[in-house]
Amino acid sequence: MKIFKNSYEILFFFKNSNFKFDEILSIVITLDFYEKLGIKPFVDLAQIYKMKLLFVNSQESENIKLCFKKLNESHSFHKIKQNDEKYGVQSDFFKIDKISQFSFLYYYQEALKFCDIKSKNKILSLGINKGDEFEVIKNMLSEEEFFAKEFVGIDYSSTIIKYAQNKFPTTKMINADINNLDKIDLNKFDMIISIGTLQSSNINFNPTFMSLYQNYLNDGGSIILGFPNCRWIDGEMIYGAEVPNYNFSEMGKVLKDIHFCKKYLQQKGYRVVITGKDYLFLSARRLKRGVA
């Protein structure tokens, strides 16, 4: 087996190979090369070619073997047309475990800290799905702090609302379309969270975002928006947002939406930060008087 000694050789090999899903691919590199780079560049390489890095194995004292598995690109909720069960309990989306991914969990926790989650009493999550956003909050607070807060979750899928209600029995879960929030008896909230929901194709982003701020956020409330800069393929989180009519990721639309929200909130007297990687988090809190 060929022993690769630099990144150019490896990238050339991947570019000029045709991999079928579930196929296992192995490459061998020198130990010196591996110790210089570490594991991260090979995780990135796997994501670029929609693969999963399975394991790294020391073949002998001088070489390292890395094994990759090609993902099944047809196993992705992105390819399913919009309907109630695209995000329901029987869907591919339901199988996604965002909070097991450190690049999601770390930055979401930091967003909650930035927005001072402990001081917020009424919290709304749009597109609640399994309740991951509330699960992280519960993990960050004491039991007394968590149950003292009022949580409301909204989702379009009827089956997912039943699941989330069973998971959080003391939380109010509402089966509704975000486009029709005016038909629900909602008050205002101290925090609004939306992770990947406002980017749905059936939602008009700008007016929906402004309506949320104007009609459902308390004066001095905070906002956390999560913009997916990734795709979920065969259960794996792959860096780079999917864009219609492109065979590669393109961040133009994501950055445009983020810029609109940031500028809008800054004009309203908010401090806004953008963090994250696979999910880009816009976190906004009201500026205190005299604080820049």
Summary of the structure (lengths in Angstrom):
residues: 292
radius of gyration: 21.6
end to end distance: 59.7
largest distance: 67.4
contacts: 871
relative contact order: 0.12
helix: 38%
strand: 28%
